[in-house]
């Protein structure tokens, strides 16, 4: 498994693509669409710094690896598993989430990145609460990513015709 290659595939998808995001929290499910443009996630053409979580944030994936999350996989999928201690170290927002869920010993994050023919297609990010030796899913985020073909341009950022 070439970690550099799959990170590069995620970066290419974020340069020019579209994503459908589904978030499940208990019985509540929300869906939204996002434009992936030059490494940003745009919802209604406005950057959203939290949409998509690790599935659409290469810097979070790199940080997970730097913090030594468990990584396994194949050409079709890469799985990352992070303890609450690692999740807590990802960002201030993650640290707050871990604190609210009872501390690092009670949280686990699993991320599955999916690829087809070397192209990033999205995946699933799941937060678990660990209770009495059981792993209980708390929240799932699913991203279905479609890379756009053609030149990397946008009507919102292209120069005006002369």
Secondary structure, DSSP 8 states (H G I E B T S, - for coil): --HHHHHHHHHHHHHEEEEEEEEEETTEEEEEEEEEETTEEEETTEE-SSTTGGGG-HHHHHHHHHTT-EEEE-SSEEEEEEEHHHHHHH-HHHHHHHHHTT-GGGEEEEEEEEEETTEEEEEEEEEEEEETTEEEEEEEEEEEEEE--S-S--TTTS----
